[in-house]
Each structure stands twice: as structure tokens, then as C-alpha cells.
Amino acid sequence: MQTKTRINTGVAAAGALALMLTGCAGSSADTDSSSLTIGTMTVPQSLDPAEAMGSAMPYFQAVYDTLVKREPDGGYAPMLATGWTYDESLTELTLTLREDVTFDDGTPFDAEAVKANLERFRDGGGGQAQTMALLEEVEVVDATTAVLHLEQPNPAMVFYLSDAAGLMANPAAFDGDSLTTDPDGTGPYELDSGRTAVGTTWVYTRADGYWGEELPYDEVAINLFDNENAIVNGVRTGQINAALLQDVDQQAVAESDPEVQTQPQAIDYQGIILFDRDGHITPELAEPGVRQAINHAVDRETMLEQLRNGQGETTNQIFGPQTDAYDPELDSYYDHDPERARELLADAGYPDGFALTLPRMSEIVSDPLATSLQSDLADVGIDLTWDNLDSGSALNSIFTEQAYPGMVMNNAQPAEDWVTTVELVLPGTFNFFGTTDETVQELTRAIQTSPEGEAADQARELNRHLVEQGWFVPFYRMTFLHVSDGTVDVEPQSGMAVPALYNYAPAE
């Protein structure tokens, strides 16, 4: 069996934008330590695992097991699969499966179920379906052996099997849309439909005869809120046992209460993804010097201090500290140097600057952030105009119509190099113009085809090349805050803002 000591979850940002951030407070938390209530602003589109997203995983982990379990430190552990091995070509991944597991109706979990789930996930069009794009077919060798045949090597495949793609549902429930509200898996809990109000609260009760190790709570409730102020009040009054806070003002409120337990975690980064590095929409961006000038123009330290009260770490790289690609020196590769930015623009043939239009969603780009970027870029001659979009039209305008040369986004920094490479570097959702060069092609090919742990040098070289060429304009890694009412211990999940459901336990 292969193992890895570092791993993460990366959520495709296009799918993350589609997540609804609406709702209201649900039922009060039971103060009994056998009950856990989690507060959140993330809501799943359905409970069908074909539509699962990383940020909504706790909803799914309650009722579905994954093929591979991801431990809090990012390591892999057996779950429904007890072992996994690659062939020499890295295009065949053999899974050994448990033989003592059944779905709710008694249907056995076996290799046929794995085949049905993985191929359905690949073809289902969900927000994470692209993670199985290289899966050609699943071969059923026998009831406890399945072989995943890949079109090309995929160094992140085991990671994906510990994420949304690895959630296993009963194939007998695939017809129709019953899984949307009536999940059928092998997980540690069952959805209590009588006490669940979709859009407000989801209640799960312990499943009888669960095959694995029981989680410490008899009952888990996930309550949906539309603002973090309400979440903080819920934690302070005991209505909520645990939650994650992203807003720095609400973090400060939580930290000021001695009854609230807090634990910081630096996880996502915020910055500009430049789609148009070939100059299709904004010709100036085809020049590396222009992209470098934008990086020099941004005053990251001031932004971090004023917009996030200093809660985070400035960075110039898209790869996070847990990756092989990460280089601490690249966090400060571009200092704030307007004079140098103006020189680079002049050298590129734009001494008078140019006009740049970016989309703006208020959920991501606040008024202070919008003003800060406009001011910084104006100082070097770049006239930034914001097009205000609502969340309903943003996806179509940005990713379907491809109407903008870039956008400000919050992105995960996964600990798996290949996840970041696929999502942000290779042609796809966030490189929809297919920008590449010989260096990127050579290095990504080496990373993709090398055995685990043998392409660290190439990953770092790729990272440095992307930074030097100004492919992206990261601002800072943001510090999020795990909070609890003191009755529960929360263990952060490596590379993932939202803890796995397995990471909660009664406080000692």
C-alpha cells in the first residue's frame, strides 16, 4: 500500500462560486457531550455524492465513507479500500476493498459499486467531476479488487479518492434523484429526515451496525447561517459547539471572549488569477513585464494589515507551505515597488499604462479591497475598472463567455502539488485560454510521470518559473479561526479550511 504524509483538499473555485451562502440559524445545540452542532455558511446543492464539493464534505462524510480516508495531518489511511498500488506506468491503480460492508438496504459494497460510483462521478457533471477526467474505466477483477485504468498518470488520484470522488453511494439508488435528499451510503450516520429542514439544519443520527470505528457523537447537526456574526453569537451562547470563522472582525470578537476556544489556521490565499496571459482580451497582459509590473504595484503588506488586521502571510506563489513546490523565498519575490513597476511597463511598450477591466463579486471583493487595488494600480498607470456581477451571472460571464482577462479569487493551497497544477496551471477551468510554454510543458510532464516523491525539484522549478513570469498575482494567505464553545476539541485538516467530520471530539 502506498502512503503519503502530506495531502490536502483543493476545491475547484468555479464550483465553490456556485455554492449558495444563504440560510438562517437552526436548532439549538444539545449541551450533552453525545451531541455535536456545527455552524457553517456552506450549503451543499444536494446530498448526492456526484455533486459533492470539498468545502461541503462534512455533510457527506456523515452518511458516506470514502475509499481512502484522509487523516488530520494529511496522511492517507484505509477506509473502504484497505490498500492501493500503482503499476510501473502509473496508469493502473489497483484497489483492495473491504468485504464486510453493506449499504442501508443490505446491498454489498464491492468492486461493482466502486465502478458504478467512480464512472458516474466522472460523467455526472458535478463541480468536482473533472478530478476523474483521466479515468478511462474501472475494471472489476473480483468482489474485493478494482483496477482504475487511467488515460495518463495522475499523481493526485489517491487524494481524489479521499475527497468527493471517493464517496461511495448505493448504486441501487442511482435511478432518479432520491440521493438529493435521501442519502444511501455506508457511513457512520443516517440523515434524520424528520428533523432536517434543508436550507436551515441537517440532523444525523448514529447508524446501527456501522462497520467501522464509531465516532464519539450519537448525533450531529449542521446548522446553516447567512452571516458570521450570528455564528459567533451561537458559539458564545452554546447554540453551536464549533465553527470556522473567516471574517477578521468576527475573529476578534471570538478571541475577546474567554469562554470561546480558538485555533488559527493559515489556509486559503487571495489574489488575482490572470487568465489572459496570451493577450486575447487585454493585449498588454501577453508581456511578462506587464504581469510583473502588476505584481510590483500591489502593496501586499498594507492590504494585509488594513483589510485583514494583519491576520495572514503575504505571498507571491500559488503553492502552499505543505507542498514540495513551495519556496519561502518566493513569498517575497515581488516587493512593493511602484517605480520598478513603471519601468517594466515602459520597457514593455506601455509607458502611459493601460486599461484593465476585472469582474467583481462583493462576496469576494469587498469595497476596501476594490479601492485598494484600484489605487495601487493607478499609481503605476493602470486604470482598473470593476464590473459588478452577482453570483448568479458570474460563472457564465467569467468561465463560459470568457469575458474577462482575470479575476480576484480565494483559492485553497493544497499540499498536493498536482492538484494545484491541474486546477491552475494546465489548460482547463482557470486556464481557459490554454496558456503554456516549453518550460511549463516540460516540468508538468516530469511531475506527472514521476513516481511519488521523485519530482520535488521539478515542482519547485515550475513554481519559480510561474512566479518569475507573473502568471498570477497572489496577495496573502489568510488566517482562518476554528472556534468552539469549550465542549469540543477541533483538529484542523491539513490543506483544508473545513475540518473533516472525523476531527471533532468531546473536550477532555
C-alpha positions in Angstrom: 0.0 0.0 0.0 1.2 3.5 -0.8 1.0 6.2 1.8 1.7 9.9 1.8 2.5 12.1 4.7 1.1 15.3 3.3 -2.2 15.8 1.5 -5.0 18.3 1.3 -8.2 19.1 -0.3 -8.4 21.5 -3.2 -11.8 22.9 -4.1 -12.2 23.9 -7.7 -13.0 27.6 -7.3 -15.5 27.6 -10.1 -17.6 25.1 -8.2 -17.0 27.0 -5.0 -18.5 30.1 -6.5 -21.7 28.1 -7.2 -22.1 27.2 -3.5 -25.0 29.2 -2.0 -24.2 31.3 1.0 -27.7 31.7 2.3 -29.7 30.4 5.2 -30.5 31.1 8.8 -29.9 29.7 12.3 -31.2 26.2 13.0 -32.0 24.4 16.2 -30.1 24.9 19.4 -27.2 22.6 20.2 -27.7 20.0 22.9 -25.3 20.6 25.7 -25.0 16.8 26.1 -21.5 15.7 25.0 -23.1 13.0 22.9 -24.4 15.7 20.5 -22.4 17.9 18.2 -23.7 21.0 16.4 -21.6 22.7 13.8 -22.3 26.2 12.4 -21.5 26.9 8.8 -22.2 29.3 5.9 -21.6 26.5 3.3 -24.6 24.6 1.9 -24.5 21.6 -0.4 -26.5 21.7 -3.6 -27.7 18.2 -2.8 -26.6 15.1 -0.8 -25.9 13.2 -4.0 -22.1 12.5 -3.9 -21.9 13.1 -7.6 -22.4 16.7 -6.8 -20.2 16.9 -3.7 -17.7 19.7 -3.2 -14.7 19.7 -0.8 -15.9 22.6 1.3 -19.2 20.8 2.0 -17.6 17.4 2.8 -18.9 17.1 6.4 -22.5 16.9 5.1 -21.4 13.9 3.1 -18.9 12.3 5.4 -21.8 11.7 7.9 -23.5 9.3 5.5 -20.9 8.2 3.0 -17.5 6.6 3.5 -14.7 7.4 1.1 -12.5 4.8 -0.5 -9.4 6.3 1.2 -9.5 8.3 4.5 -7.5 11.5 4.9 -6.1 11.9 8.4 -5.8 15.4 10.0 -2.1 15.6 9.2 -2.9 14.8 5.6 -1.8 11.2 5.6 -3.8 8.5 3.8 -5.4 5.6 5.7 -7.5 2.7 4.7 -11.3 3.2 4.7 -13.5 1.3 2.2 -10.2 0.4 0.4 -7.7 -1.4 2.6 -4.8 -1.0 0.2 -3.8 0.6 -3.2 -0.9 0.1 -5.5 0.2 1.6 -8.9 1.7 -0.3 -11.8 5.1 0.8 -13.2 3.4 3.0 -15.8 1.4 4.8 -13.1 -1.7 4.4 -15.3 -3.2 1.4 -13.4 -4.2 1.8 -9.7 -5.4 -1.4 -8.0 -7.7 -1.1 -5.0 -8.2 -3.8 -2.5 -11.6 -3.5 -0.9 -13.3 -4.4 2.4 -15.6 -7.4 2.2 -17.7 -6.8 5.4 -19.6 -3.7 4.3 -23.1 -3.2 3.1 -25.4 -0.3 2.1 -28.5 0.5 4.0 -30.7 -2.0 2.1 -28.2 -4.8 2.5 -26.6 -4.4 -0.9 -23.0 -5.4 -0.5 -20.3 -2.8 -1.1 -17.9 -4.3 -3.7 -15.9 -3.6 -6.8 -19.0 -3.3 -8.9 -20.2 -0.5 -6.6 -16.8 1.2 -7.0 -17.0 1.0 -10.7 -20.6 2.4 -10.7 -19.7 5.3 -8.4 -16.5 6.4 -10.0 -17.7 6.3 -13.6 -21.0 8.0 -12.6 -19.0 10.8 -10.8 -16.8 11.2 -13.8 -19.8 11.6 -16.2 -22.1 13.4 -13.8 -21.1 17.0 -14.5 -20.7 17.9 -10.8 -18.3 20.6 -9.6 -15.5 18.1 -9.0 -16.2 15.8 -12.0 -13.0 17.0 -13.7 -11.0 15.2 -11.0 -11.9 11.9 -12.7 -11.3 13.2 -16.2 -8.3 10.8 -16.7 -10.3 7.8 -15.6 -10.9 5.6 -18.7 -12.6 2.7 -16.9 -12.8 0.7 -13.7 -12.1 -2.9 -14.2 -13.8 -5.4 -11.8 -11.4 -8.2 -11.1 -13.4 -9.7 -8.3 -15.6 -8.5 -5.5 -12.7 -7.1 -3.5 -10.4 -5.9 -6.3 -10.9 -3.0 -8.6 -8.4 -1.6 -11.1 -8.6 2.1 -12.2 -7.3 2.4 -15.7 -6.1 6.0 -16.4 -5.6 7.7 -19.7 -2.4 9.3 -18.3 -0.7 9.2 -14.9 -2.5 11.3 -12.3 -0.3 11.8 -9.2 -3.3 13.1 -7.3 -5.6 10.1 -7.9 -5.3 8.7 -4.3 -6.0 12.2 -3.0 -9.2 12.4 -5.1 -10.3 9.0 -3.7 -10.1 10.6 -0.2 -12.2 13.5 -1.4 -15.5 14.0 -3.2 -14.9 11.4 -5.9 -14.2 8.7 -3.3 -17.6 8.9 -1.6 -19.5 5.7 -2.2 -23.3 5.6 -2.6 -25.6 2.6 -3.2 -25.8 2.1 -6.9 -29.4 0.8 -6.4 -30.3 4.4 -5.6 -28.8 5.9 -8.8 -32.0 6.0 -10.8 -34.0 9.2 -10.2 -32.9 11.9 -7.8 -33.6 10.3 -4.4 -30.0 10.8 -3.3 -30.5 14.5 -3.4 -32.4 14.5 -0.1 -32.3 10.8 0.9 -28.6 9.7 1.0 -27.8 6.0 0.9 -24.2 5.1 1.9 -22.2 3.1 4.3 -21.3 5.9 6.6 -21.3 6.3 10.4 -24.6 8.3 10.5 -28.0 8.4 8.8 -29.9 11.5 7.9 -32.9 12.2 10.2 -35.3 13.5 7.6 -38.0 14.2 10.2 -35.7 16.7 12.0 -33.9 18.0 8.9 -35.0 21.3 7.3 -33.0 21.7 4.1 -31.7 25.2 4.0 -31.6 25.5 7.7 -30.4 22.4 9.5 -29.3 18.9 8.8 -29.5 16.3 11.6 -27.7 13.0 11.5 -28.1 10.1 14.0 -25.8 7.2 14.6 -26.2 4.3 12.1 -26.8 0.9 13.6 -24.2 -1.7 12.9 -21.7 0.6 11.4 -18.8 -1.5 10.1 -16.0 0.9 11.2 -14.9 2.7 14.4 -17.7 4.7 15.9 -17.4 8.5 16.0 -17.8 9.9 19.5 -21.2 11.6 18.9 -24.6 9.9 18.9 -26.0 12.8 16.9 -24.5 15.5 14.6 -26.3 18.6 13.5 -25.1 21.1 10.9 -26.8 24.5 11.1 -26.6 26.9 8.2 -26.2 30.7 8.8 -26.1 33.6 6.4 -23.5 35.7 8.4 -20.6 35.0 10.8 -22.0 37.4 13.5 -24.8 35.0 14.1 -22.4 32.1 14.2 -20.2 33.8 16.8 -23.3 34.6 18.9 -24.3 31.0 18.6 -21.0 29.7 19.9 -20.9 32.2 22.7 -24.4 31.2 23.8 -23.9 27.4 23.4 -26.3 27.0 20.5 -23.3 26.0 18.4 -20.4 23.8 19.5 -17.9 24.6 16.7 -17.5 26.6 13.6 -14.9 28.2 11.2 -14.6 32.0 11.0 -13.1 33.8 8.0 -14.1 37.4 8.8 -11.4 39.1 10.8 -13.8 41.3 12.7 -15.8 38.3 13.9 -12.5 36.5 14.7 -11.6 39.4 17.0 -15.0 39.1 18.8 -14.5 35.4 19.3 -11.0 35.9 20.6 -12.1 38.5 23.1 -14.5 36.0 24.8 -12.6 33.9 27.4 -15.2 31.2 27.1 -14.6 30.6 23.4 -11.8 28.3 22.4 -9.9 29.4 19.3 -7.3 27.9 17.0 -5.9 29.8 14.0 -5.0 28.1 10.7 -3.4 29.8 7.6 -5.0 28.1 4.7 -6.5 29.8 1.6 -4.8 32.6 -0.3 -6.4 35.6 -2.0 -5.2 37.1 -5.3 -5.7 37.7 -9.0 -5.7 34.8 -11.4 -4.7 36.1 -14.8 -6.4 34.1 -17.4 -5.3 36.2 -20.4 -1.6 35.6 -20.5 -1.7 35.4 -24.3 -3.4 38.8 -24.7 -6.7 37.7 -26.2 -8.8 40.3 -24.3 -6.2 42.6 -22.9 -3.2 42.5 -25.2 -0.9 44.1 -22.7 -1.0 41.0 -20.5 0.8 39.0 -23.1 4.0 40.7 -22.0 5.7 39.2 -18.9 6.9 42.6 -17.9 3.4 43.9 -17.6 2.4 41.0 -15.4 5.5 41.6 -13.3 4.6 45.3 -13.1 1.2 44.4 -11.6 2.9 42.3 -9.0 5.2 45.1 -8.0 2.4 47.6 -7.9 0.3 45.7 -5.3 1.1 46.8 -1.7 0.5 43.4 -0.1 1.7 44.4 3.4 -0.6 47.3 3.6 -3.5 45.3 2.2 -3.0 42.6 4.8 -2.8 45.0 7.7 -5.7 47.2 6.7 -8.1 44.5 5.2 -7.4 41.6 7.5 -5.9 43.2 10.6 -2.6 41.5 9.8 -4.2 38.1 10.1 -2.3 36.1 7.4 1.0 36.0 5.5 1.9 37.8 2.3 2.9 35.6 -0.6 3.7 35.7 -4.3 3.2 32.0 -5.0 0.2 29.8 -5.6 1.8 26.7 -4.0 1.3 26.5 -0.2 3.9 25.7 2.5 3.0 22.0 2.7 3.9 21.3 -1.0 7.1 20.1 -2.5 6.9 23.1 -4.8 6.9 25.7 -2.0 9.9 28.0 -1.8 9.9 30.5 1.2 12.0 33.0 -0.9 9.1 33.3 -3.4 6.8 34.7 -0.8 8.6 38.0 -1.1 9.8 37.8 -4.7 7.9 41.0 -5.7 8.3 43.8 -3.2 6.0 46.8 -3.4 8.0 49.0 -5.9 5.8 51.4 -8.0 8.9 52.8 -9.6 10.1 49.4 -10.8 6.5 48.7 -12.0 6.5 51.8 -14.1 9.9 50.9 -15.6 8.7 47.4 -16.5 5.6 48.9 -18.2 7.7 51.3 -20.2 10.1 48.6 -21.2 7.1 46.5 -22.4 6.0 49.4 -24.6 3.3 50.9 -22.3 4.9 54.0 -20.7 1.4 55.5 -20.2 -0.1 52.4 -18.7 -3.2 50.7 -20.0 -6.8 49.9 -19.1 -7.8 46.7 -17.2 -11.3 45.5 -16.5 -12.0 42.8 -13.9 -15.2 41.2 -12.7 -16.2 41.9 -9.1 -18.4 39.8 -6.8 -19.0 41.6 -3.5 -18.7 38.3 -1.6 -15.1 38.1 -2.6 -14.0 41.6 -3.4 -15.0 44.0 -0.6 -15.3 47.7 -1.1 -11.9 48.3 0.7 -10.2 45.6 -1.4 -11.6 47.0 -4.6 -10.5 50.6 -3.7 -7.0 49.4 -2.6 -6.3 47.6 -5.9 -7.6 50.5 -7.9 -5.3 52.9 -6.0 -2.2 50.7 -6.2 -2.6 50.1 -10.0 -3.5 53.7 -10.7 -0.2 54.7 -9.1 1.7 53.0 -11.8 -0.6 54.0 -14.7 -3.0 51.0 -14.8 -6.7 52.1 -14.9 -8.6 49.3 -13.2 -12.4 49.2 -13.8 -14.6 46.8 -11.8 -17.6 45.1 -13.5 -20.0 44.3 -10.7 -21.5 40.8 -11.1 -24.0 38.9 -9.0 -23.2 35.3 -8.1 -25.9 34.0 -10.5 -24.3 35.6 -13.6 -20.7 35.5 -12.6 -20.0 31.9 -13.6 -21.4 32.3 -17.1 -19.7 35.7 -17.8 -16.3 34.6 -16.5 -16.0 30.9 -17.4 -18.5 30.4 -20.3 -18.3 33.7 -22.1 -14.7 34.1 -21.1 -15.3 37.9 -21.0 -12.5 38.9 -18.6 -8.7 38.7 -18.5 -8.6 37.7 -14.9 -10.4 37.8 -11.5 -9.8 38.1 -7.8 -10.4 34.8 -6.1 -9.9 33.0 -2.8 -8.1 29.7 -3.5 -7.0 26.8 -1.5 -3.3 26.0 -1.3 -3.4 22.2 -1.4 -0.5 20.2 -0.1 -0.6 18.0 -3.3 1.4 19.7 -6.0 -0.5 18.1 -8.8 -3.9 19.3 -7.5 -2.7 22.9 -7.8 -1.0 22.2 -11.1 -4.2 20.7 -12.7 -6.5 23.3 -11.3 -4.5 26.5 -12.1 -1.6 25.7 -14.4 -2.7 23.2 -17.1 -5.4 24.1 -19.6 -8.8 23.9 -18.0 -11.3 25.9 -15.9 -8.8 28.5 -14.7 -6.5 28.4 -17.8 -9.3 28.5 -20.3 -7.1 30.1 -23.0 -4.7 27.2 -22.6 -1.6 29.4 -21.9 1.6 27.4 -21.8 5.3 27.5 -22.8 8.1 24.9 -23.2 9.2 25.2 -19.6 5.7 24.6 -18.2 5.2 21.7 -20.6 8.5 20.0 -19.7 8.1 20.4 -16.0 4.5 19.4 -15.7 5.2 16.3 -17.8 8.0 15.4 -15.4 5.8 15.9 -12.3 3.0 13.9 -13.8 5.1 10.9 -14.8 7.4 10.6 -11.9 6.8 8.1 -9.0 5.6 9.6 -5.8 8.2 11.9 -4.1 10.6 12.0 -7.0 9.6 15.2 -8.7 10.2 17.7 -5.9 12.9 19.6 -7.8 10.8 19.9 -10.9 7.8 21.1 -8.8 10.0 23.9 -7.2 11.3 24.8 -10.6 7.8 25.1 -12.0 6.7 27.3 -9.1 9.7 29.6 -9.6 9.0 29.9 -13.3 5.4 30.8 -12.8 6.3 33.5 -10.2 9.1 34.9 -12.4 6.7 35.0 -15.4 4.0 36.7 -13.4 1.3 34.1 -14.2 -0.6 35.0 -11.0 -0.9 37.9 -8.6 -1.3 36.4 -5.1 -1.8 38.8 -2.2 -1.7 36.8 1.0 -2.5 33.6 2.7 -5.5 34.2 5.0 -5.7 33.1 8.6 -9.0 31.4 9.5 -10.1 30.7 13.0 -11.6 27.5 14.4 -13.8 28.3 17.3 -15.7 26.2 19.8 -17.8 26.6 23.0 -15.3 24.7 25.1 -17.1 21.4 25.0 -15.5 20.1 21.8 -11.9 19.8 20.5 -11.4 20.5 16.9 -8.4 19.3 15.0 -7.7 21.3 11.8 -7.4 19.4 8.5 -4.2 19.7 6.6 -4.7 21.8 3.5 -8.4 22.2 4.1 -10.2 25.0 5.8 -13.2 22.9 6.9 -12.2 20.1 9.3 -13.3 16.6 8.4 -16.2 15.3 10.4 -13.8 12.8 12.0 -11.8 15.7 13.5 -14.3 16.6 16.3 -14.2 15.0 19.8 -15.6 15.9 23.2 -13.1 18.2 25.1 -11.0 16.4 27.7 
